[in-house]
Amino acid sequence: MRVTMIGAGYVGLVSGACFADFGHQVTCIDKDAGRVAALNRGEIPIFEPGLADLVEANVRQGRLEFAAETARVRDADAVFIAVGTPSRRGDGHADLSFVYDAVREIAPLLSRTTVVVTKSTVPVGTGDEIEHILREKRPDADVQVVSNPEFLREGAAIRDFKHPDRIVVGTDDERARAVLAEIYRPLYLNELPIIFVTRRTAELIKYAANAFLATKITFINEIADLCERVGADVQEVARGMGLDNRIGGKFLHAGPGFGGSCFPKDATALLKTAQDHGVALRIVETVSSVNEQRKRAMARKVVTALDGSVRGKTVAVLGLTFKPNTDDMRDSPAIAVIRALQDAGATVHATDPEGIEQARLVLEDVTYFNDPYEAIAGADAIAIVTEWNAYRALDLARVRTLLTAPVFVDLRNIYTPDEVTGAGLAYYGVGR
Ligand SMILES: NC(=O)c1ccc[n+]([C@@H]2O[C@H](COP(=O)([O-])OP(=O)(O)OC[C@H]3O[C@@H](n4cnc5c(N)ncnc54)[C@H](O)[C@@H]3O)[C@@H](O)[C@H]2O)c1
């Protein structure tokens, strides 16, 4: 199949490279000419494990190419839209301007029977609007608009794309179904569940799934708070709960709250959709607000550990990205934690294996270090905010000698209290 991907970001680039790897002929188009030029030089603009090799192999074999001109959509069997849908400033609705701009740009170029597929996360009804635009601009064409939401996780994106739990395809049209089934055939052959639903249902599945996962995280975070009060260990509570198949152990890790480019904005956008339709989603509302408050509350944990004041003190923050194995800083809890520490008068040293470049764009007055031990040297406390593997086996004796005060705040519970206290440090975890 000839596939065009509009947007070569985290989702577009990974999806495009994986489709090419399935054997399809793929063109990734991005309006960011610098990004396209970098890709054409063999440079990958984002950090995603395995992506550089996958892109390189498929470019070399002639199945994957990059372009800045939309003109390349002309002979595609399917055009996927994978542009951003961030929160709209001011009201929290999903900002669909990138999606609609892309649709208007491709409309005059589409072949008469192309299938247009939204991979971007878009509110219920967006497919209807895209169809409306296309019918208006191309009354001559029989273009089908399909919803095919993406569930990959940054940091494990290629594995997720190639071994998804399910593929959701939203369309009522037989021909469009056949095109999508053919594109995903390498996965389909392995009897992977491919669910064909209506377009609106597909659009809602994505938001409902994200809101549910966000709820699980927030639930265990609140249980963690209770654990701290009653002397229980949230790690063990989560394990005891998660072994129940009806619950499952995933997304039950207490921590500094969820962040990232999807959960926060998607929860808000879902609430806005519900409000527009006169429906109250009280659970999602609560999850959103509890999570927002939690991020700054984690900074208070550090303040409390430092005897109630961080004024004039230095905190070494380990981990900036919203999760390990990505360079993505969008809505990372580290932003709120660091700003709250700075508001309380702290000096912040920070380190991250991949996120420093992006962090510089959002945070001010932070001193960055590539080496965690250099970040820790002379600090009064260490706060682990992202659970990168590089921080899982710190030389704790060395950490003790480098810290001015022996305060070790582990917001991801990646150490046991015993090993940390054994090294002469005071341990502060979450919910234990
Ligand atoms: N990042 C994730 O983990 C993830 C997972 C599942 C779904 N999603 C959804 O996928 C969508 C894309 O997310 P992302 O993280 O890849 O975004 P991103 O910001 O990394 O990438 C978007 C890309 O689209 C390009 N673009 C914007 N308008 C364009 C146009 N008119 N023509 C060509 N290119 C254009 C931008 O230059 C950018 O490179 C969002 O709706 C997001 O919610 C993201």
The ligand as an SDF file (V2000), in Angstrom:
LIG
                    3D

 44 48  0  0  0  0  0  0  0  0999 V2000
    2.9670   11.0640   21.8640 N   0  0  0  0  0  0  0  0  0  0  0  0
    2.2790    9.9980   22.2010 C   0  0  0  0  0  0  0  0  0  0  0  0
    2.7300    9.1730   22.9940 O   0  0  0  0  0  0  0  0  0  0  0  0
    0.9100    9.7570   21.6150 C   0  0  0  0  0  0  0  0  0  0  0  0
    0.3140    8.4960   21.7630 C   0  0  0  0  0  0  0  0  0  0  0  0
   -0.9410    8.2810   21.2110 C   0  0  0  0  0  0  0  0  0  0  0  0
   -1.5900    9.3060   20.5240 C   0  0  0  0  0  0  0  0  0  0  0  0
   -1.0040   10.5310   20.4200 N   0  0  0  0  0  0  0  0  0  0  0  0
   -1.7010   11.5710   19.6740 C   0  0  0  0  0  0  0  0  0  0  0  0
   -1.0990   11.6680   18.3910 O   0  0  0  0  0  0  0  0  0  0  0  0
   -1.1040   13.0180   17.9290 C   0  0  0  0  0  0  0  0  0  0  0  0
    0.3070   13.4650   17.5900 C   0  0  0  0  0  0  0  0  0  0  0  0
    1.0700   13.4690   18.7860 O   0  0  0  0  0  0  0  0  0  0  0  0
    2.6600   13.5990   18.7620 P   0  0  0  0  0  0  0  0  0  0  0  0
    3.1140   13.4080   20.1500 O   0  0  0  0  0  0  0  0  0  0  0  0
    3.2120   12.7370   17.6740 O   0  0  0  0  0  0  0  0  0  0  0  0
    2.8180   15.1350   18.3240 O   0  0  0  0  0  0  0  0  0  0  0  0
    4.1460   15.9080   17.8700 P   0  0  0  0  0  0  0  0  0  0  0  0
    3.9480   17.2980   18.2800 O   0  0  0  0  0  0  0  0  0  0  0  0
    5.3520   15.1410   18.3030 O   0  0  0  0  0  0  0  0  0  0  0  0
    4.1260   15.8100   16.2570 O   0  0  0  0  0  0  0  0  0  0  0  0
    3.2360   16.5070   15.4540 C   0  0  0  0  0  0  0  0  0  0  0  0
    3.9650   16.8490   14.1450 C   0  0  0  0  0  0  0  0  0  0  0  0
    3.0200   17.3010   13.1960 O   0  0  0  0  0  0  0  0  0  0  0  0
    3.5980   18.3260   12.4220 C   0  0  0  0  0  0  0  0  0  0  0  0
    2.5170   19.0810   11.7620 N   0  0  0  0  0  0  0  0  0  0  0  0
    1.6100   19.9130   12.3320 C   0  0  0  0  0  0  0  0  0  0  0  0
    0.7750   20.4000   11.3730 N   0  0  0  0  0  0  0  0  0  0  0  0
    1.1590   19.8490   10.1920 C   0  0  0  0  0  0  0  0  0  0  0  0
    0.7030   19.9650    8.8380 C   0  0  0  0  0  0  0  0  0  0  0  0
   -0.3500   20.7220    8.5180 N   0  0  0  0  0  0  0  0  0  0  0  0
    1.3560   19.2720    7.8730 N   0  0  0  0  0  0  0  0  0  0  0  0
    2.4180   18.4900    8.1740 C   0  0  0  0  0  0  0  0  0  0  0  0
    2.8980   18.3520    9.4480 N   0  0  0  0  0  0  0  0  0  0  0  0
    2.2780   19.0260   10.4220 C   0  0  0  0  0  0  0  0  0  0  0  0
    4.4080   19.0990   13.4250 C   0  0  0  0  0  0  0  0  0  0  0  0
    5.4130   19.8730   12.7810 O   0  0  0  0  0  0  0  0  0  0  0  0
    4.9890   17.9720   14.3010 C   0  0  0  0  0  0  0  0  0  0  0  0
    6.2510   17.5320   13.8240 O   0  0  0  0  0  0  0  0  0  0  0  0
   -1.7840   13.8240   19.0360 C   0  0  0  0  0  0  0  0  0  0  0  0
   -3.1460   13.9250   18.7510 O   0  0  0  0  0  0  0  0  0  0  0  0
   -1.5800   12.9570   20.2700 C   0  0  0  0  0  0  0  0  0  0  0  0
   -2.5750   13.1710   21.2350 O   0  0  0  0  0  0  0  0  0  0  0  0
    0.2310   10.7580   20.9280 C   0  0  0  0  0  0  0  0  0  0  0  0
  1  2  1  0
  2  3  2  0
  2  4  1  0
  4  5  1  0
  4 44  2  0
  5  6  2  0
  6  7  1  0
  7  8  2  0
  8  9  1  0
  8 44  1  0
  9 10  1  0
  9 42  1  0
 10 11  1  0
 11 12  1  0
 11 40  1  0
 12 13  1  0
 13 14  1  0
 14 15  2  0
 14 16  1  0
 14 17  1  0
 17 18  1  0
 18 19  2  0
 18 20  1  0
 18 21  1  0
 21 22  1  0
 22 23  1  0
 23 24  1  0
 23 38  1  0
 24 25  1  0
 25 26  1  0
 25 36  1  0
 26 27  1  0
 26 35  1  0
 27 28  2  0
 28 29  1  0
 29 30  1  0
 29 35  2  0
 30 31  1  0
 30 32  2  0
 32 33  1  0
 33 34  2  0
 34 35  1  0
 36 37  1  0
 36 38  1  0
 38 39  1  0
 40 41  1  0
 40 42  1  0
 42 43  1  0
M  CHG  2   8   1  16  -1
M  END
$$$$
